[in-house]
């Protein structure tokens, strides 16, 4: 009451006396008087240390709000950076997959190019072999071969081509002999067929070797020389045979020098038939005479034999039996001879059919062989005609297809290697150890109690930790809410962690720039990419998941901080006044805010 009376006394006397007199004379409303009185009390209270402290708290609160906004902005920037990093990682993975696909495509193209190169190389080698062979044959064709006179010479003095042609002709004669040989026993047919096939294969292989080893002109000359030699030998043998035949004719011995012709055989057959026909008449007459004589003899026997009728009948029956037996024996002998002739003719027919079948098959094989020989000769002539321009065509083909493709493939491979090298630097710069040093989660959220501005007072229990933390963060002493301090501490930890990670990455980047080998191979880059993907799957995934949980916790705690600051801000200013002033009626909260703003404007 004493302090209150002193205030009234000061308002009523001194400089305020005129104002008080004016108010008491002019204003009769008790409510207006109370407002004016409260304003006067507020002006006097505004100059007190508590008002100064309150203004400082308001200033600190503004700074806290600004810092909260900055923290929100930093969190938003961090989220954007995380999203950008995720997008960069996805883009990098996509580029790696594209690089892998391109590498696979390049490997497939390289394999196809290698196959084409091998095919062209084989064709080139084959053409070179054919060229060298044809050149050798051409060189041999330019040399003249002297076959000598058409008389047999010693084996060592004959040319090689003549010896080979002679050997091939000998094999051909053996083949024809095997073809025309008779097969009396059917059990040896398989062996004879195998011998025939072996002889034919040997003759055909020797013929092909002869055609590919010597020029056609030399082979033709050797054949002509061999034919002339054989002709001379045949002429000599024919002369000897004619001399022998003439000598035998002179001696009266006629021998057929050779097989008769078909006309001669037919004439001889008709002559034999005519002779047999001419002999048949006398034989029939002789048979009739013998039959008459037999009848006469039978009559004489019947006349001479005197006896009963049965004896005569028995005698005639005995004679008939003897005649029938003779006829039977004759017919049996004729049947046996006919059977033997039939078997002999059947065996000859079977042999002729077998020979005919072999001759037909051999003729077909000969036709096929001749066709192949004609095709081979035609192909050799075509190859020989195109042989001069084949190297140029091959070179042109290589220059047109292989060389441009090789350059493009090499350039694309070099570009891919450079891209993989650049991307590998980012992959190698990604260090996971700093992410493992820190365990996300942070401190547990404090209970939602009303924060106190007196929490930093030394006498407050547990204030030492908050004081040290406030000093470390450089916060003013009036900024005391526990939620803000813990949030600031958490953000500072995040900032230190990001700073540590940035410095660590810079160090790794500098070390890699100095130690990274130049030009790694594609296989090494693929192995590095696989190992990095494996590391990211094992370590980076859970850590990023925990970081997301931490960010979610921070975002969930922001409304609590804002609610706490709002609760503290919405407290009426009368609660900060002395107790004796709280009993008096004062202004509303909006009026007090307006007065505070005006007072701050005057001081400014």
C-alpha angles and dihedrals in degrees: 000000000000092000090046093052090048090055092050091047091052091051094049099047134039122025092345095056095089092047092048091047090051091049095048092046100042105031119059098169113109091205091054090050091052091051092050090047091051091049091052090049089049093052090050090046092048091065092053123100090249091061091049089051091048091053090050089051089051090051090047090049090054090050090049090052090048090049090048088053090048089049090050090050091048090049090050091048090048090051090048091049090049090050090046090050090049090049090047090050091048090048090048091049090048090050090048090051090048089049090050091050091047090047090051090047090049091048090050091048090046090051090049090047090049091050091049090046091051090047091049090045091051091047090047092050091047091049090047090051091049090046092051090046092050090045089052090049090047090051090050091047091056090058116082118231118212110210096180127212119340093258128106113271132189114283095244094053097054120095117258094244091053091050091050093047090049091051092049091049090050090052089049091053090049089050091052091047090052089048094051097039115118122243110208095167117059091203091067093051095098092051091048091049091051090050090049092050092046092050091048093050092048092049093047094048092048090049092052091047090051093049092050096042104051135038117262091241092057092047091049091048091049091050091049091048091047090047091050090048092050090046090053091048091048090048090051092049091046091052091049090048092049091050091049092047091049090049091050091048089053089052092050097250114127116197124171106246091206146355115307120243125252093254091051090050091050091049091049089049093051090046090052090049091050091049091049090048091050090049092047095069097057090043091053091048090048090050092051090049091050091049091052091047089049090053091050092049090050091053092049091050091050090050094047096045107078114192146087124324093253092062091054092049091048091052092050091047091050090052091049091049091051090049092048091048091051090049090048093050090048092049091047092052090048091048091050092049090047091049092051090047091049092050091047091049091046091051090049090048091051091049090048091050091049090049090048091051092048091047091051093047091045090049090051091048090047090052091048090047091049090049091050091046090051090048090047092049091047091047091048091051091048091046090048091050092049095038096089094055097037095088090051092048091048091049091048091048091050092047092047101044113012102041098049091044091049092051093047092047092048092048093047091046090050091050091049091048090051091049091048089048091053092046092046089059089060091045093050091046092059105099118188099187095083089054090055094050093071126055110213119222101080126201121332114261114264120242114275097254126149107274116233129216088214093063091101093054111118091231092057113098113249093013096121093075091049092047092051091046092049090050092049091051093045094237122157118257093248092062099087114142110129094218093057093047094051091045090049090048091051092048091048089052089051090049092049090048093051091046090051091048091048092051091046092051091048090052092048091048092051091047092048092048088057101038105029110115116238121246106005116198124253092250091054091049091051091049091049091048091050092049092048092049089050091050092048092049091049102041115008096053097059091041093052088047090054091047089053089052090050091050090048090052090050092049090048091051095051093076089050090053092047090048091050093048090046092051090050092045095047093057108114117251091235089074089066094053124090117278094250090058093049090065091060121081111254141171126295123260094262091049091050091050090051091050091048091051091050092047092050089048092053092049092049 
